[in-house]
């Protein structure tokens, strides 16, 4: 998400294939999260809102953590930094769980 929101006001496009790839992938995750929130609101009562909260939370969690984990691989960092970034795999479940909780609060029936 950091690349997506940082680039909203920018007129420059990302340079190099790794930055471009991470940028495009993040856009996809953010779009999935937004679509899940909208569909969860529109299809309330037809499809369980928990389904949209789970899918949207997974997309938002991956979009938040993925650039921090993959950046060292794309930019030729030392082996120690690459191994340290692998520890971020442990952050994915936490980020996903927090976003699912947030989406459940947003999509919960009874909210206008």
TAFENUR-V201945 format. One record per pair of residues at least 6 apart in sequence whose C-alpha atoms are under 6 Angstrom apart, sorted by the first residue. I is the first residue (numbers start at 1). J is the second residue. D is the distance in Angstrom with one decimal. If there is no record, write none. Layout:
BEGIN
((I,J,D) (I,J,D))
END
This chain:
BEGIN
((1,26,5.9) (1,63,5.1) (1,64,5.0) (3,23,5.9) (14,20,5.5) (18,74,5.8) (26,63,5.2) (29,59,4.8) (29,63,5.5) (33,56,4.1) (33,59,5.6) (33,60,5.8) (36,52,5.1) (36,56,5.2) (40,49,5.2) (40,52,5.5) (53,100,5.4) (53,103,4.9) (53,104,5.6) (54,100,5.4) (57,96,5.3) (57,99,4.5) (57,100,4.3) (58,96,5.1) (61,95,4.8) (61,96,4.4) (69,85,4.9) (69,88,5.9) (72,82,5.6))
END
